[in-house]
Amino acid sequence: MFIDGNEMFVDDNEYDRYLDALYPGRAADPRDPGETFLHEDGFYRWDRMGRHRDTYAGLPVAGFRMLNGHGDPDPSHFAWPLHGSEMYEEADGPGFAAGLEKLLATVDGSQIQAIVVAGISARDAPAVLAANAHRLPRLRSLFLGFIEPDYQISWIQQGDITPALEAFPRLERLDVRGSEGLRLHPVRHASLKVLRFETGGLPGEVVRALGQCDLPALEHLELWLGVAEYGGDATVNDLEGVLSGTGLPALRRLGLRDSEIQNEVAAAVAAAPVVARLEALSLAMGELADTGAEALLSGQPLTHLRHLDLHHHFLSEDMAKRIRRALPGVEIDLSEPQAHLRTWRYVAVSE
C-alpha cells in the first residue's frame, strides 16, 4: 500500500488503473517540437507519465535526485532546471542568482548543455544567465518558462530575452513560454537553429524586432501569435520582416500559429518570399476559415512542401478536399475540424 497525494493505493496495478482513468486517451508525443510541428496537446498538456515535459532538446530533465548529487555524474546528459523561487511564485534577479549558485554547487557548469528555467516567472533569468555566461560555456539550449502545462500560459512572466542571445553566441535553441512583459531587441546570432514562442498573445513589437534580426543559421521558427485580449496585437504588417526571409536564409520550418487573424496571415503567406524555401509550414491552432484557405491556394505554389499543418481549423469539408486535391504529394494535417462552430471561433491556446 502506498499514498500519492490524498489517494491511497493497494498496489501498482490499482495505481495504473487510477492513472488510466485520470488521463484517458492522453499519450505523449515523443517527437521534439523543435524538429517538427506538434499539436499543442503533445507538449503543453501532460499524459499519465508527464512525458511531454520530462525531456528537452533531446535530453531528460534532471529530477530531484540529480539535483541533489545522485545518479549520472555527466552534466551533459541532462537538461538542468533553474529555479528562482517556488514553482508558483514570481522570481526576481536575486532569486535566480541564488538558484544558479545552488545548481552550480551541484553540477559542473562547464559541462551543462541545456537549462530549463522553471516556474511562473522567467523575467530576470536571461540577465542572470548572461552575467554568468563564462561559467556556462557549453550552453546550447535554453527554455524560459518551463512550467507545468495546466498553468495558465497568459500568467507566465517574461522579460527582455535579448541578453541571453547576446551573451551566448553558441546557443542553438531558445524556447519561450508565456509573453507577459516579453521584450526583444534586434540582434544578430550566428548559431541559433531553433526559436519557438509559445504564447496566448505575442506582442507586435516582439514580432517586429524578430523580423529585424539576422539569424543566418535558423531552421525552425515557431510563433504562437494568440489573441489581442492576452497581448497578441501583432498585425500582418508586423510579420513583414519574417515573411520576407531576409534575415532567415536557412529557414526550413515556419509556424505562424494560434492566431485570431489566421485568414489574414494565410493571405500574406500566399505571397511571402520565404515560403519558396520551406519544407514545412504550419498555420494551425488558429481561426483559419475558407477565405484564408482560398487565398493560400490562389497564391504561390505549395507543392514543394513536405508538410502543411492546418490542424484546429474552421474549414468546410469541400475546402478541405480542395486542399488535398491541390497538394497530392504533401503531408497535410487537417485534423480537429471546428467547422460546426459557425458563430464562435477560437484559437487553441489563449489563456
Secondary structure, DSSP 8 states (H G I E B T S, - for coil): -EEETTEEESSHHHHHHHHHHHSTT-----S-TTTS---THHHHS--TT-TTSSEETTEEB--HHHHTT-S---GGGSEEEE-SS-TTS---HHHHHHHHHHHHHHS-GGG--EEEEESSB-TTHHHHHHHTGGG-TT--EEEEEE--TTS-GGG-B--B-HHHHHH-TT--EEEEE--BT-B----B-SS--EEEEE-SB--HHHHHHHHT-B-TT--EEEEEEE-GGGT----TGGGHHHHHTTT-TT--EEEEEEETTHHHHHHHHTT-GGGGG-SEEE--SS--BHHHHHHHHHSS--TT-SEEE--SBB--HHHHHHHHHH-TTSEEE--SB-TT-SS----S---
